[in-house]
Amino acid sequence: MVLADTPDPRCADCGGAGGHRYDYGDHETGEYAGTDWDPCPCWDENRRFVLLPLPRLPRRLRRRTPGRDPWSTSRYSDEPPF
């Protein structure tokens, strides 16, 4: 589980949007060339915290896969549970 930062909804600069976007054009033709994004200081896009790292089971508790030999005895039954 990861906790991510969100913009401040009471920010007077961006109004809770997290930044400002603006369209820009080509210098030679004046045509639309794209949209750029300036993040607001109230929000850091890269700020993330891992809350619950996934636990790793100890080696002795990890499930062992049975061998490929059909005559070998395995710990797990092939019979259905009913």
PyMOL commands that set and color helices and strands:
alter all, ss='L'
color gray80, all
select helices_A, chain A and resi 59-61
alter helices_A, ss='H'
color red, helices_A
select strands_A, chain A and resi 2-4+19-25+32-39+48-50
alter strands_A, ss='S'
color yellow, strands_A
deselect
rebuild
show_as cartoon
